[in-house]
Amino acid sequence: MLLFTNTKKVWRYETKGDYYLYDRKNGQLKKTGAGLPPSSQQFAKLSPDGKKLAYVSDYNLYVEDLATGQVQPLTTDGTRKRINGTFDWAYEEEFFCRDGFRWSPDSKKIAFWQINAGVTRDYLLLNTTDSIYPKVIPVEYPVAGEKPSTFRIGVISIENRELNWMKVQDDPVWGSYLPRMEWAANSTELIMQHLDRKQQVSTIYLANGTSGDLKPVFSEKDSAWIDILPAWDQDYTNGGWDWIKNGASFIWASEKDGWRHLYSISRDGKTVQLITKGAFDVMDIAGIDEKGNYVYYMASPSNATQRYLYRSKLDGKGEAERVTPAGQPGTHYYDLSPGCRFAQHDFSNHYTQPAQEIIQLKNHQAIGGSRPIQELVKEAASQSAPVSFFTIRTGDGIEMDGWMAKPSNFDSSKKYPVVFYVYTEPWGQTAKDEFGAGFNHLYKGNMVEDGYIYISMDNRGTPLPKGRAWRKSVYRKIGLVNIRDQAMAAKEILKWSFVDPERIAVWGWSGGGSATLNLLFQYPEIYKTGISVAAVGNQLTYDNIYQERYMGLPQENLQDFKNGSPITYAKNLRGHLLYIHGTGDDNVHYNNAEMLINELIKYNRQFQLMSYPNRSHSISEGAGTFEHLSQLYTNFLQTHCPPGAK
């Protein structure tokens, strides 16, 4: 067993640390990585034959013989700008790429990424709190319009250190991306996905691990963008590729017919077979039962706020079958066992607390002593819930799902303040039918008991299972389409007799912070109070992988970036704004705050600012931080959008 401890954070996750090998037979515990700096090992993996261990330390790959403890470097040229076996900031944040090497099935070779960030400019974070003199922290960070870091895929022999580079062609002018790579169900070939700079053309290649020669297998184009698999199925963030028929075919997802469906693609690319059929999206691949001829996946054809387990035959015959039984409306997760005979089933909805059971998948029957979820749902449904779900149709004809938490002792003859929680961008769905809907973690106290109506809705562009057109309608229009949808929906809500139009607030974090600013600035007649946390105020400051995916290239359509940026509309502020940002934010940099502040000053727009020194995007570091943030948030909201019925 490998045990990981003494960990250190690398940006968002603690991926550096020490690894210990525990022998279950003799009870011995042995530290690995002799001679390496403490807490410097990353992504340690045993070889398939169990004889060796590989890991990254200080941008280089190492292999360790478990019998002798001998540690040997596989690469020696690693630096902060030449990264072996892991990734730069942008790849890690936007492609989920952290673990950057793969053992071959025969344990004789390792395939790995090498990222060259030498052309990538550094963003300079400034630590002004940990010493008398400020410390500069450089982060390789390519903003929109900047060429991406270049990449190479190498295959190195464990025995003789022979290194072969795959012949993947990068665009010398614009650059490109290679976000996925695995061994191709054997020890001689690799399979990889290549994306152009705009992320509109995806090509799958088979690569000869010795010669480096490439063979294109499958290619597709999209006029907006192409999502990689880990973007919507988190099970693949650490790698993985679904092979069937002993490596003769693999499972692939595409939106080419307007819905995200699964296909079987032959190894030579000549046969492409649609597996899932119908007007619905595959939300997550749950498991593959090749013996039983089924692929299991999550879907929700009729309600985008929920998710259920479905299955389809691998040969594409027949219709999709729902596996989750009726009578359990809400959000389901399944962890299927190998062979798909059993599953860990997790469930909740807005009135049923999270529950878990182990089931036989064939009949969805619970095993063991846990109380069946079916019983828990029936019991919870008999009790009143403060949260309800609704669908609203805007004046533009857009139907949006949302939840609403009403005040305790609600009186429809009176008027109440409304607080909208927003995210609005392609990375976040807020209106989910799961436990916790309607709860505001940042509010100190209980919003419904204090007399607020709390609402969240999902606009076009959010990652809902409503088809490609819904999700990609915001291409080159983030900051416009998503913002108008929210405002037009709020306009309909203002018509409700129990809503006080003079007490309308909105808040959000990150992309939701950006949306809050845009709503407050673009629609000041609707939103009177806003709390914006860690917002992108200027789209040109954010990283190229994310911003260019959804907005195009500044070199080609610069005006779109300006049209969607809150600073463009800052002069329109009429209501009350609380702007919050961490000065050590490596994701949405603090210069967003200062650019916005300058624009507000220019037009004499008064607002309240809270900067948290040396805090990151989560504003979670430091003693007392959350307590302070929560109190600040609550005080501002209660002052400028007072709670209670009138």
N, C-alpha and C positions, 0 to 999 in steps of 0.2 A: 504494500500500500504506500502511496505517496501522500505525505502530509505537508500542508502549506501553512506557514506561520511567519511571524515577525514582518507583517506586510506593510507596504507603503503604497500610497495612492499615486497613480499616473493619470493625471487629468480627472476622469470621473470614477475610475475603479481602482481598487488596490490590487494591481497586477505584478508588483515587485515583492519579493520576500525570500524566505529560505525554505528549501524542501528537505524533508526527512524521509528516509525509506524505512518502513517498518516491515520486518519479516514476521509473518503471522505464525510460522512454524516454530521458530526458536525465541520469539519475543524480543529480538534485538532491534534497536532503533539507531539509525546511522544518518548523520548529516551528509548531504551531498554538496557538490560544488567546492571541494577543497581548494583553497588558494584564491577564491573569488571574494570580492567585497561582500560584507554582510547585507542581507536584504536586497540583493541585486538580481536574483534569478527570476526569470519569467517563463511561463507556459511550459513547464517541465512535462515531458511525456515519455512514458516507457515505450521502448521499441515493441513491435508486435510479438517478437519471440521472448520478450521479458529479460533480455540480457544487457540492455544498454538504456541509458537515460539521455535525453537531449533537452536543451533549454537555451534561452537567450540570457546574456549578461552584458550590460554596457554596449549594446548594439551589435554584438557578435554572437554567433551560434557555437555551442559547445556540445560535445558528446562525452559521456562518462561510462566507463566499463564498470558494471555493478559488482563483478567478481573481484576486481583489483582496486577499484576506486580511482583509477587513473582518469584524469580529466584532460581532454584534448580540444583545442579550438578548431572549429571547422572553417571559420572565417576570422580574419585578423585586421580587416580594413574598416571596421565599424567606427563611426563617429556620430555625433548628434545630427550631422547632415548626410551621412551615408549609413542607412539603417538596415541591418540584416535581421531577418526573422521576426520583425515586428514593423510598426508603421509610424508615419508622422501624424500630427494632430488631426488633419482634415480626413484622412482615411479612417482613423479610429472613430471620429465623431460621426461621420456621415455614411460610411460603408460598414460600420461595425467591425472593422478589421483591426484586430489586436494580436491574436495568435497567428504568426506569419510563417509557420513551417509545418511540413507534413512528412511523417515516416512513410516509406514505401511498405507495402504489405509484406515483402520478404525481409524487411529490416536491414537491407543493405545500402539504402540511399535515403537522403532527405531532400525534398523539394522545398524551396523557400523564396520569399519575396526579398528583393533588395530595393529600398526606396532611396532615391537620390534627391534630397531636399536642398541641394546646393544652389539651385536657381530660385528657391522659395525665400521670399523676404521674411525677416523676423518681425513679429510684433513684440514690442518691449513692455512687459509688465513691470510695474514699479512697486516694490515692497518697501513701504515707509514706516512699518510698525515694529519690525523685529530687530532693528538696530538703530543707532543714532543717525548714521548715514544711510540714505536709501540704497536699496539693492536692486539692480536691474536684472530681470529674468527674461531672456529671449525665448520666444516660441515661434517655430516655423509655421507660418499661418498665411496661406494664399487667399487674399480677398477676391471678391468677384472681379473678373477681368484679368486676374493674374494667372499665368500659366501654371498648371499643376506640377507637383513633384513628379519626376520621371521614375519609372519602375523597370525592374528586370526580374525574371523568374529563373532561378538556378537549380540545378540538380547536382548534388555532391555525393561522391562515394564515401562511405564510412571507412572502407578498408584502405584506399590509397589517396583519398582527398581529391580525386579527379573531379573537376568542376566543369559542367556544361551549361551554357546559357541558352534558353529557349528563344527562338527567332520571332518574337512578338514585335510587330512594327508599331512604334509610337509616332504620332504626328509631330514632326520637328518644329512646327510653327505654333500650333494650338495646344498640343499635348493630348493625352487620352488617359483612360483608366483601366485597371485590371483588378476588379474587386473580388473575384472568386477564382480559386484554383484548388484542385484535388488530384490525387492519383485516380486514373481512369479504370478502376476495377481490376487493375493488374499492376505489376511493378516495372513496366516498361514505358507506359504512356501517362501523360497528364491531360486533364481536361480543364479548360479555363474559359471565363467569360470576359470579353473585352468590350468596353464602351467608348464611344467617341466623346469628345470634349462636352458636347451638348447633352450627352446621355440619351440620345435619340436613336442610335444604331447599336444594337447588341449582336455580337458574334461569338459563337461558341467554337472553340478550337480543340482539336486533339493534337498533342505535341509529343514527338518522339523524345524520350528522356535522355537519349544519348546524342543524337544528331541535332536536336533542337528544332527539327523541321515541323512545320505546322500544316494541319489540314482543317479547313473550315467545315463545320458540321451543320450548323443552323444559324440563321441570321434573321433579324426582324427589325423593323423601323416603326417609330411612333412620331407623330407630328408634335407631340408635347414632350414626354419623357418616358423612360422605361425604368420601372422599379426593380431592383435586385431582390432576390428571394428573402434575405434577412430583414428587408425593410418592412415586411408584413408578416413574417413568420420567424419569431425570435429563436426558435429551436436551431436555426442555421447560423446564428451569429458566431459560433466557434467552428464553423466549417460543416462539411457534409454534402453528399451528392447521392441522389436516389437512383441506384442501378437496379434493373430487373433483367430476367432472362439470362442469368449468369454473365452479366456485363454486355449483353447484346443491345440493350436499350436503356434509356434513363427517363425519369419523369421530369417534365419541365412545365412551367407556368407561363401563360401569355394572355394578353388582353386583346388579341388581334380581332376577335369577333365582337368586341364591345363589353365583354365580361371577363373577369379573371378565371380562366379555366386551366385544367391540367391536361397535358398531352404526353403521349409516349413517343419518344424520338429514337429511331434506330441509331446505332453507333456510327453508321456511315452517313446518317442524315437523310437518307433516301425515303424513309417512311416516317410520316408524322401523323399520329392517330389521336383524335380527340377522345378523352376519357370522360370528363364531366360535361354534361349537356344541360342547357336551360338558361333562363333569364335570371341568373344569380351569380354571385361571386364566391370563389373559394377563399376563405378567410385565413386558413391555416391548414397545413398538412399534418394530420395526426398520426398516421401510420400506414404501412403497406403490408398487406397480407397476400404475398404472391401465391402461396399455396392455395388459399381460398379464392384467389382472383379478385381481390378488392383493394381499393385505396380508400382510407378513411380521412375525412377532412371536416373542418368547421365551416358552417354556412348558416345563413338566416335569410331565406328568400323573401319573406314577407314582413320582417321587422328589423330594421337596421340597428336598433338599440340592443339587440339580443344576439346570441350565438348558440348553435346546436351542432351535434355530431351527425354527419351524413356519411354515406359510402356510395361508391360507384364501382362497377366492374372494370378491372384493368384493361379488358379488351374493348371497352367502349360500348358494349352492348347493354341495352336496358336503360332504365331511368334511375335517377338519383334516389336513394332510400334514406329516410331519416332514421337514425339509430336512437337518439334521445327520445324517451317516451313522452307522450302528451301529458299535460298536467304539471309540467315543470317549466313555466315561462320564466325566462331570464337569461343569465350568462353562464355558460358551461365551459369547462376546460377538461381535457382528457389526456392522461399520460398512459399510452398504450404499452403493454408488455411486448417483448419480442414474440413474433408469431401472432400477435393481436388476439390472444385468448382472454386476457384480463386487462383491466384498466383502473387507474386511479382517477376517480371522477370528483371534480370540484365544482361547486355550484353556489350561486347566490342570486338574488334579485333585490329590488329596492326595498322590499319588506321582509326578506328572509336572510338571516345572518349566514355568513359563509359556512358551508358544510362539506364534508368529504366522506367518500365511501370507496371501497374496493368492489368492483363489479366483475361478473362474467360478461364479456362483451356480447356473446351470442344472444342472450336473452335480457341483458341489462339488469341482471339480478344482483343485489348486494350480497357480499360474502362477509361472514364474521359477525361480530357483535355490535357494530355501529348501527345507529338508528337510521333506517332508510330515508333518503332525501325526500322521497314522495310524501312521507308522513309529515316531515318538517314543513314542507311547502303548504300543505293543507292547513296545518295548525297556524302558521304565520298569516295565511290569507284571511283567516277569520278575525284578525285584529286590524284595527284602523292604522293606516300609515300616513305620515305627514307629507310624503312625496307622491306625486302623480306624474304620469307621462302624457304628453299632448303632441299633436301635430298642428302646425300653423301654416297657413298659405299667405304668402306676401302679395302685395299689389303687382309684383312682377310675375306671379304665377309659380313661384318656387315653394315647394312644400318642405318644411324643416321639422325634424324631430327635436323634442326638448323635454326636460323635466322641470317641475316646479315644486318647491317646498313652501307651503303656506304657513302663516303665523299660527301659533296656538290660539285657541278660542277665536278662530277666524270669523269675522262678521262681514258678510257680503254687502251690507248696506254702508260700510265705511270704506275709507281709502287708505291704502298702505304704500309704503315705499318699496321699490323694486331694485334689487341688486343683481346685475347680470354677470355671470362668470363666463369668460371667453377664452378660446385659444385660436380657432378659425383657420389654421394653416394645415398643409398636407400631413403634418406629423402628429396630429392630435384629434381624437374623438372624445368629446366630453359628455354627451348624452347617452350614457350606457346604462342599461337596466341591470345594475349590480348594487350590492350593499354599499352604502356610503354615498350614493347619489343624493344630492341635496345638502351634503355636509361641507362646511367651509373650514378647513383646517387652520386657516390663518386668523379667523375671527376668535377673539377672546370671549368666550361665553357661548350662548346658543342663539343663533340668528332668529329662529322661528319663535322662541320664547320671548325674545326682545321685540318682536313685531315687524320683521322683514319678510317680504316675499323674495325668495332666492330662485333664480332661473338660469338654466344653461341650454343652449341650442347649437346644433351643428349645421353649418352653412355648406354651400357647394365648395368643393376643394378639400374638405375634410375626408379622412380615409375610411369612409363608410362603404359597406357592401351594397352600393347603389349603382354600380357600373362605372365603366371607364369615363363616360361623358361627365358624370357628376364629379368625379375626382379631378379630372384634368381641365375642367372649364376655367380654372384659375390660371392657366398657363400664360405667363407674361402679364398677369393682372392681379397678383397678390397685392393687397392693399387697396383694391378697388372692388372686385367682385365679392370677395368674402366679407368686406366691410359693408357694402350695400345690402347684402343678404341679411346680415345681423341687424342693421338699422331698419330695414323694411319690416322685418319680423317684430322688432321692438315697437315700431309704429302701430302695428296691429294690436300688440299687447296693451298699448296705451289707450286703446278704445275700450278695454274692459272696465266696467263701472267701478270696480274696487281698487283700481290702480291710481296712485297719485302722480300725475305727470310732472309735478314740481320736485319730486324726490326720486329721481332715476339715477342710479349709479352703475358703474361697470368697472371690472378689474380683471387682470390676467397677468401671467408670468411668461417671460421669454417671448415667443410668438404671440402669446396672449397679451403681453405687455405692449407689444407693437400694435395689436388690434385695439387695445384700450385707448392708446394715443390717437390712432386714426379715427376711431368712433367719436372721441371727445372733440377732435379738431374738425372732422368733416361733417359731423352731424351735431353741432352744439345746441340745436333746438330740441334735441331728444335727450342727450346725456348731460346731466348737470354736475356730476361728480365722477372722478376717475382715479383709480389707484393702479399705477403701472410699475411692474417689477421687472428689472433686467431686460428691458426692451431693445429691439433693433430700431433705432430711430432713423438710420440711413442705410438702406439696403446695400449700398456700395461698400459698407464696412464689413459685411459678413462673408463667410468662407465661400470659395468658388463652387465646391461640389454641391452644396445645398442651394445657394442663391441662383446659380446658373441653371441648375436642373429645372427650376420652376419659372425662371424669369428670362432665360436666354443669355446672350453675351452682351455686356455693356458696350463692346466695340461695335455691335450691330444695332442695338435698340436701347440706348442709354436712357431715353425719355421714359421708358417703361419703369425703370428703377426709380426715377425721380417721382413719377406719378404714384407709385405705391409706398413711398417713404413718408413717415409721419412728419419729418421736419419740413416737408413741402407745405404742410397745412398748419404749422404751429401758430401762425399769426391769427388763426381763427378761434383760438381758445377763449371761451367765455365763462366756463364753469370752474369748478375747483379741481385742481390736479395735485396729487401726491406722486412724485417720481422717486423710485427707489432703485439703487444699483450698487453692486459690490465693486470696489476699485481694483480687486484682483481677479476679476472675471476673465478667464481665458477663452471663453466661448463667445459671449456678446461683450465686446470690449468696452471699457469705461469711456472711450472717446465718443461712443454713441450718446452717453449722457451729456458730455460737454458740448458736443455739436448742437444737441437739442437745447441745452441751457442757453447757449449763445443766441439761438434763433428766438427763443422766448424773450430774452433780454432785449433783443433788437426791436421787438414790437411791444415792449413794456407789458408783457403778459405775466401776471403774478401767479406764483405757484409755490408749492412746498417741496423741498428736496431732502432726501436722506441718503447719503452715501455711506456704505459700510466698509471701513478700511480693510483692505487686503482680503476681503471675502470673495469667494468664487461665485459661479453662476447660481449655485444653490443657496447662497447666503446662509450657510449652516455652521461655519467655523467660528470658534471663539466663545468664551464663556458668556452666557446670558444673551446670545444673539437672537435666538428664536423668540424668547420672552419679550425682548425689546421690539422686535419686528411685529409680533402679534399685537402688542399694546399700541404701537404706533398706528398700525393698520386700523384697529378697532376704534381708537380715539378719533382718527380722521373721518372714518365713515360715519360714526355717530354724531360728529360735530356738523358735517356738511350734508348728510343725508339721514336726518334723525329717524329713529325707529318708532313704530307704534301706529295705531289706527287714528284717523282723524274723521 
